[in-house]
Amino acid sequence: MILSQHCLLAALVAAVVSTSAAFTTRASSQTSPSMLSASPGASTYHPEDDSKAKELLLGRREAFARSSGAIATALLPYALPFASPASAATPNKIPEWTLESGVRFPTLVLNTVGLSVEDTTRALTYAVAAGIKHVDFHPGRERDGVAQYLKGNPGSRKKLFLNTKIRKAPPGTSPSEAAERTRNQIDEDLAVLGVGGVDMLMLRDSPDCDVIQAQWAVLEEALAQKKTRSIGVINFCQSALECVLQTAKVKPALNYYLFHVGMGTDPRGLRSFGESRGIRTFAYGAAGEPGPNEELLSSSTLKRIGEAHGGRSPEQVALRWITQNGCAVSVRPTLDFGLGTGLCTEDNKCKEGMDARASSFGWTLTNKEMEELNALPSPMDNPTLFSSTGCPDAFVMKK
């Protein structure tokens, strides 16, 4: 590819030089004897020849400029290995799902987890500029950062897909209390955001099936009241999915859980269980969680494959693996994150991070590379690591 670009660039230069020489020769052959030495057989010099010659030269120069400009315009996009400033500023095209409800769901998502109010607003600004219009945020400071963006960008609401989460009910909360807490949170979030509804609400699991079912009924209620356009779940293991499906009038559109290369294509059978019931897979942690996974990012396999695609990083390979496996994915703006923390500072790092993530659909892993990545046995993680204690091997924060 690079060689062909160089060949095209050489053709561009040769064409321009050739054009220049042709026009110079033709113009010189018709130049007046007052400007150049008279050519053999030239007729007697007349003063009006000067003005005619000047007009002729100007016409030739304009024609040359038009011709060489046309050649450059035709060849330049193919000859250069990088985008022009105008094309670089064009937002990337992000694929969308159409959920069973008819809602269009952008499949590449900004994950604001751990960001401050200011960093959330900044990350969303960079994401939107890069073509990412879907933001996944928690209640609290991340929500407040999204609200700040909406306030500072009037008219932006229609262009964004707002996706937020319901807080876990504290241990010992009764089903009725959990339901009321859910209603109150939805109303509070909408008021802070200054919107009549969001595009998706996602429910966290609980070790108490009755609590899950009571909270899910409130999300169905919010859906009917148009406070949300779709509903899904977060970190639901198989038993949690079985619980919610027992009483659901509207099944979850998706299950949002940890998924990255090294976990196989169907970790713990969770993906096949959900997708066989119409519940799509929405992934987070493509580069690892709760912090960047060193084994994944230093993988010789991912490095080798990245090098074969123009020097892409292991992180870029890991992200493309997720999307080519048919999943939506929520991405942190940079690798500067840890448990409950994240950064999107004013330097170029965050902007460049969002630009790189947004461009992930601009290249493709080969079938052989996908097979090799699918077969990697590690780093292996629990997809519902951040579920409640109702799911196996859940992560428990130290007090």
C-alpha positions in Angstrom: 0.0 0.0 0.0 2.8 2.4 0.9 4.7 1.5 -2.2 1.6 2.2 -4.4 1.1 5.5 -2.7 4.7 6.4 -3.4 4.2 5.4 -7.1 1.1 7.6 -7.3 3.0 10.5 -5.7 5.8 10.1 -8.3 3.2 10.1 -11.0 1.8 13.3 -9.7 5.2 15.0 -9.7 6.0 13.7 -13.2 2.7 14.8 -14.5 3.1 18.3 -13.1 6.7 18.6 -14.4 5.6 17.3 -17.8 2.7 19.8 -17.9 5.0 22.6 -16.9 7.5 21.8 -19.6 4.9 21.5 -22.3 3.3 24.8 -21.5 6.7 26.5 -21.2 7.8 25.2 -24.6 4.5 26.2 -26.3 4.5 29.7 -24.7 8.2 30.3 -25.6 7.6 29.4 -29.2 5.1 32.2 -29.4 6.9 34.9 -27.3 7.7 38.3 -29.0 11.3 39.1 -30.1 11.4 42.0 -27.6 11.3 39.4 -24.7 13.5 36.7 -26.2 15.9 36.6 -29.0 14.1 36.4 -32.3 13.6 32.9 -33.5 14.9 31.8 -36.9 12.6 33.1 -39.7 10.8 35.5 -37.3 8.9 38.3 -39.0 9.7 42.0 -38.5 9.1 43.1 -34.9 6.0 45.2 -34.2 5.5 46.9 -30.8 2.0 45.5 -30.4 3.6 42.0 -30.2 4.7 42.7 -26.6 1.1 43.0 -25.3 0.0 40.0 -27.3 2.9 37.9 -25.9 2.1 39.0 -22.3 -1.5 37.9 -22.7 -0.4 34.6 -24.2 2.0 33.9 -21.4 -0.6 34.7 -18.7 -3.1 32.5 -20.5 -0.5 29.6 -20.6 0.3 30.0 -16.9 -3.4 30.0 -15.9 -3.9 26.9 -18.0 -0.9 25.2 -16.4 -2.2 26.1 -12.9 -5.6 24.6 -13.7 -4.2 21.5 -15.2 -1.7 20.8 -12.5 -4.3 21.5 -9.9 -6.7 19.1 -11.4 -4.0 16.4 -11.5 -3.1 17.1 -7.8 -6.8 17.0 -6.8 -7.3 13.6 -8.5 -4.1 11.9 -7.1 -3.5 13.5 -3.7 -6.0 11.4 -1.7 -4.4 8.2 -3.0 -0.8 9.4 -2.9 -0.6 10.5 0.8 -0.6 7.9 3.6 -2.4 10.3 5.9 -5.7 12.3 5.9 -5.8 15.9 4.8 -6.8 18.4 7.5 -10.4 18.5 6.1 -10.9 14.7 6.1 -9.2 14.4 9.5 -11.9 16.7 11.0 -14.7 14.6 9.6 -16.4 12.5 12.3 -16.0 8.7 12.0 -19.0 6.6 11.0 -20.0 4.4 13.9 -22.1 1.3 13.1 -25.5 1.0 14.9 -27.7 -1.8 16.0 -31.5 -1.7 15.7 -32.9 -3.1 18.9 -36.1 -5.1 18.9 -37.9 -1.9 20.0 -36.7 -0.2 16.9 -34.2 2.0 18.8 -31.0 2.6 17.0 -28.0 1.9 19.3 -24.5 3.2 18.4 -22.1 0.4 19.0 -19.0 2.4 20.1 -19.6 4.2 23.3 -17.7 6.6 25.6 -17.3 5.1 29.1 -17.0 8.0 31.6 -16.5 5.8 34.7 -14.3 7.5 37.3 -14.1 10.8 35.5 -14.7 14.1 37.3 -17.4 16.5 36.2 -15.0 18.5 34.1 -13.2 15.5 32.7 -16.6 13.9 31.7 -17.6 17.1 29.9 -14.2 17.3 28.1 -14.2 13.6 27.2 -17.8 13.9 25.7 -16.7 17.0 23.7 -13.8 15.0 22.2 -15.9 12.0 21.6 -18.6 13.9 19.8 -16.0 15.6 17.6 -14.6 12.2 16.7 -18.0 10.8 15.8 -18.9 9.0 19.1 -22.4 10.1 20.1 -23.2 7.4 22.7 -22.2 8.1 26.3 -22.4 5.6 29.1 -22.4 7.2 32.6 -23.1 6.7 36.3 -25.3 8.8 38.4 -23.4 11.5 40.4 -20.4 13.4 39.0 -20.4 11.7 35.6 -24.1 12.5 35.1 -23.3 16.1 36.2 -20.6 16.3 33.6 -23.0 15.1 30.9 -25.5 17.7 32.2 -22.8 20.4 31.9 -22.1 19.4 28.3 -25.8 19.5 27.4 -26.2 22.9 29.0 -23.2 24.3 27.2 -24.2 22.8 23.8 -27.9 23.7 23.2 -29.5 21.4 20.7 -27.1 18.6 21.3 -29.6 16.3 23.1 -31.1 15.0 19.8 -27.7 14.0 18.6 -26.7 12.0 21.7 -27.5 8.6 23.0 -27.7 8.9 26.8 -27.2 5.7 28.6 -27.2 5.6 32.4 -27.3 3.1 35.3 -29.5 2.4 38.2 -27.6 2.2 41.6 -27.5 -1.1 43.4 -29.9 -1.4 46.2 -28.1 -1.6 49.6 -28.0 -5.0 51.2 -31.2 -5.7 53.2 -33.4 -3.4 51.1 -36.9 -4.7 50.6 -38.3 -5.1 47.0 -40.7 -2.3 47.6 -38.0 0.0 48.9 -35.7 -0.9 46.1 -38.5 -0.1 43.6 -39.1 3.3 45.2 -35.4 4.1 45.2 -35.3 3.3 41.5 -38.2 5.6 40.7 -36.6 8.4 42.7 -33.3 8.0 41.0 -34.8 8.1 37.5 -36.6 11.3 38.3 -33.6 12.9 39.9 -31.3 12.0 37.0 -33.7 13.4 34.4 -34.1 16.6 36.4 -30.3 17.1 36.7 -29.8 16.3 33.0 -32.6 18.7 32.1 -34.2 16.1 29.7 -37.6 14.4 29.6 -36.0 11.0 29.0 -32.8 9.1 28.3 -32.1 6.5 25.6 -31.3 3.6 27.9 -31.5 2.7 31.5 -29.4 -0.3 32.7 -30.1 -2.2 35.9 -27.5 -3.7 38.2 -28.0 -7.1 39.7 -28.9 -8.0 43.3 -28.4 -11.1 45.4 -32.1 -10.9 46.0 -34.2 -12.1 43.0 -37.3 -10.3 44.3 -35.4 -7.0 44.3 -34.2 -7.5 40.8 -37.8 -8.2 39.6 -39.2 -5.2 41.6 -36.6 -2.8 40.1 -37.1 -4.2 36.6 -40.8 -3.5 36.8 -39.9 0.1 37.5 -37.7 0.2 34.4 -40.6 -1.2 32.4 -42.8 1.5 33.9 -40.3 4.2 32.9 -40.2 2.8 29.4 -44.0 3.0 29.1 -43.8 6.6 30.4 -41.1 7.5 27.8 -38.6 8.3 30.5 -36.3 6.0 28.6 -36.4 4.5 25.1 -34.8 1.1 26.0 -33.8 -0.9 29.0 -30.9 -3.3 29.7 -28.9 -5.0 32.5 -25.3 -4.8 33.8 -23.1 -7.7 35.0 -26.0 -10.2 35.1 -24.7 -13.7 35.4 -26.9 -16.5 34.1 -28.9 -16.9 37.3 -29.6 -13.2 37.4 -30.8 -13.3 33.8 -33.1 -16.2 34.6 -34.5 -14.3 37.5 -35.4 -11.2 35.5 -36.8 -13.2 32.6 -39.3 -15.0 35.0 -41.4 -11.8 35.4 -40.3 -9.5 32.7 -42.9 -8.0 30.3 -40.1 -6.5 28.3 -36.9 -8.5 28.2 -33.5 -6.7 28.6 -32.2 -5.4 25.2 -28.7 -6.2 26.3 -26.3 -7.4 29.0 -23.3 -5.1 29.7 -20.3 -7.0 31.1 -16.6 -7.4 31.1 -15.3 -9.0 27.9 -11.8 -8.9 26.3 -9.5 -10.9 24.1 -8.2 -13.9 26.1 -11.6 -14.8 27.5 -12.7 -16.7 24.4 -15.8 -15.8 22.4 -18.4 -17.1 25.0 -17.0 -16.6 28.5 -18.7 -18.9 31.0 -21.5 -19.5 28.4 -23.0 -16.1 29.3 -23.0 -14.8 25.8 -24.7 -17.7 24.2 -27.2 -17.9 27.0 -28.2 -14.3 26.6 -28.1 -14.0 22.8 -30.1 -17.2 22.4 -32.8 -15.2 24.2 -32.5 -12.1 22.2 -30.3 -10.3 24.8 -27.3 -8.7 23.0 -23.8 -8.4 24.3 -22.5 -5.0 25.3 -18.9 -5.2 26.4 -16.6 -3.0 28.6 -13.0 -3.6 29.6 -11.5 -4.2 26.1 -8.1 -3.2 27.6 -8.8 -4.8 31.0 -10.6 -3.8 34.2 -10.4 -2.6 36.9 -7.2 -1.2 35.4 -5.3 -1.8 32.1 -4.4 -5.5 31.8 -0.6 -5.7 31.5 -0.7 -9.2 30.1 -3.1 -8.2 27.4 -1.3 -5.0 26.5 2.1 -6.7 26.4 0.9 -9.7 24.4 3.4 -10.7 21.7 0.5 -12.0 19.6 -1.4 -8.7 19.7 1.8 -6.8 19.0 2.6 -8.9 16.0 -0.9 -8.5 14.6 -0.8 -4.8 15.2 2.5 -4.5 13.4 0.9 -6.2 10.4 -1.7 -3.5 10.2 0.6 -0.5 10.0 1.9 -0.4 13.5 -1.4 -0.5 15.5 -1.1 -1.0 19.2 -2.2 -4.0 21.2 -5.0 -1.9 22.6 -6.3 -1.1 19.1 -6.1 -4.8 18.2 -8.0 -5.8 21.3 -10.7 -3.2 20.6 -11.1 -4.3 17.0 -11.4 -7.9 18.1 -14.4 -7.0 20.3 -16.3 -5.2 17.5 -15.5 -7.8 14.9 -17.0 -10.4 17.3 -20.3 -8.6 16.9 -20.4 -6.8 20.3 -21.0 -3.2 21.1 -18.3 -1.8 23.3 -17.8 1.0 25.8 -14.3 2.5 25.9 -12.4 4.6 28.4 -10.9 7.7 26.8 -7.3 6.8 27.7 -5.4 4.1 29.6 -5.0 6.4 32.6 -7.6 4.6 34.8 -7.9 2.4 37.7 -10.6 1.1 40.1 -13.2 3.9 40.2 -10.8 6.4 38.7 -10.1 7.9 35.2 -8.6 10.9 33.5 -9.3 13.1 30.5 -7.0 16.1 30.9 -6.6 19.2 28.8 -3.5 17.9 27.0 -3.7 16.1 23.7 -3.6 12.6 25.2 -7.4 12.4 25.8 -8.3 13.9 22.5 -5.9 11.6 20.6 -7.3 8.6 22.6 -10.9 9.4 21.6 -9.8 9.9 18.0 -8.0 6.6 17.9 -10.9 4.7 19.4 -13.4 6.3 17.0 -11.3 5.2 14.0 -11.3 1.6 15.0 -13.8 0.6 12.3 -11.5 1.9 9.6 -9.5 -1.4 9.4 -10.2 -5.1 9.7 -8.6 -8.1 11.2 -8.2 -11.1 8.9 -10.1 -14.3 9.5 -6.9 -16.1 10.4 -6.0 -13.3 12.9 -9.5 -13.5 14.4 -9.2 -17.3 14.8 -5.8 -16.9 16.5 -7.2 -14.2 18.9 -10.4 -16.2 19.6 -8.2 -19.1 20.8 -6.0 -17.2 23.2 -6.5 -18.8 26.7 -5.5 -15.7 28.7 -5.8 -13.3 30.3 -9.0 -15.0 31.5 -11.4 -12.9 33.6 -14.9 -13.4 35.1 -17.3 -11.5 32.8 -19.5 -10.6 35.8 -16.6 -9.7 38.1 -18.4 -6.6 39.2 -21.8 -8.2 39.9 -23.3 -8.6 43.4 -22.6 -11.6 45.6 -25.5 -13.3 44.0 -23.3 -14.2 41.1 -20.2 -16.5 41.3 -16.7 -15.1 42.0 -17.9 -11.5 42.3 -15.4 -8.8 43.1 -15.7 -7.5 46.7 -14.1 -4.1 47.5 -12.0 -4.0 50.6 -13.3 -1.8 53.3 
